[in-house]
Amino acid sequence: MRNLLAFDIGASNGRAILGQFDGERISMQELHRFENHYVEMNGIYYWDLPYIYNQLKQGFLAFRRADIGALDCFGIDTWGVDYGLLDKNGHLLSNPRAYRNAVEEDCTEAWKAMDFPALFAHTGIGNESFNTAYQLYRRKREDDAALEAAETLLFMPDLLGYFLTGEKKSEYTETTTSMLYNPIKRDWDRDIMAAFGLPEKIFPPIDMPGTIRGRLRSDIARELGINCAAFATVGTHDTASAVAAIPGSGSFAFCSSGTWSVCLLYTSPS
């Protein structure tokens, strides 16, 4: 029996789900659930990252209390576009800003540097004022001190994974929500970064879903009384993980509903 722990974190709540795989079937059980809300400080909306991080620890503790043996692997998914900035020492510069700060002005100002048709041609991403590229360009226009001091940008699931493992990478499905990924080049789009005046150095290497990205840090494992389980980069954008879990084949329609609802038609490659 393999024990797997999935942390599914949305913009209003999160949960820790135990999956047990016997080689043929997987059974699932919710071990922990918590509320998740952004908070306003001085006119800016932030995610309470220390709180979310502590709730992940509570999920690990719930697994330990289940007393079912060692944890083989864990993974984290969250909503898209939002991120945290780390300094040269790997410390968080501030709580991550929430996408709810976005306004249409962020788009119109960004289009002065690169218009939307060009952005779409580079990324294939639809226009939403909360896209990461627009969020970052706003901070650039404001001469934001945190952006100036940043050494690394990590999206929310990668940021939480970093604090649990020490590994700094950007998972593919989350990266594609940013309007900074070029699907033709299969890499960060440095033309957009240049147009927006964003520092290339802050964007880490990209890895793919299913990659094992390190293990739970030994000091955290000792604190929680569990083993140093492997950390898997699942489809860290929550919609990607939801679609991967659909027991369908061929072409099918789906609706993924959480804080946001997404309805799409999936057509399998020919």
Steps between C-alpha positions, in 0.01 A plus 500: 500500500637841400401806699465824304402841641343762271467862609229669293489873581247734348438871539242439775600171668756223500511132590737209548386180331650159572523269201584134554602295197510120518635450148158487337266741674537827686283595797474858630426654838495863612734548796495876550309804369549872561369840393716719277435871450706794382548788744515876436787710634552863400280461194674186368357147512741229614492125556590398855786269405616412857143390577477286183842349571392411853184337364717276282682394816162424657429275202825311558414466870158360406679241288724407793198460728344262247783258591511320164874482443743712301398775259625414151434829322319833523398771254346848502266680262354852529325760286700667222685827436600599858857478624748592774840670475813375676814700575861390438495299825183314406283695745148619416501873425130546583179304509390421141259748346156369406367517146200697636720812484473498121332788314449565129758779512767232550418370151480835321832613648670170408373525141706816460807277532360202302146494367257217564513346148878464542462359853245247373722404206786431741303312767154394380359628830170687512482849642435512875609801702636271773748317273844483661658706224262790570551466876876523459487790256292694751768446764767604251311823429474564874876446552408228748785439747422128535523443123829691494643280779362172366730216405231238431131496406303190597132438433291407802529118481872523420548752782336271755699208359820702537442563870439128551788370288746780422457446123443804274330414170190598304254228399377510141120519541522784753757681286264498202243711694746790526491652149879467516537151346551442128344166391692499172840545664387293799669742734457835672430778250795735533361742240213584735739527793712746304199706387373525857844558651482187717823340627554162329704370793194464726333232283624150597532186286173335397423135576212281385211335686602163642855609581634413845636827635692418816372384838346643812775680693645290780445769765130524409467121494646483853270778620191323364609147587480365145748376239668710229240425232563573132349819358332461159426790268143410416303715259537783747236722341187363666306481172776286349481255790119495478509416129770235551268327747209475254440130421442575133668423171482642151310828467282619787361815660558588863411764758749563779326701771656653810547866584502531120316286245671387181307324221699363205500234233802267503595335173765229512795540261453309174 
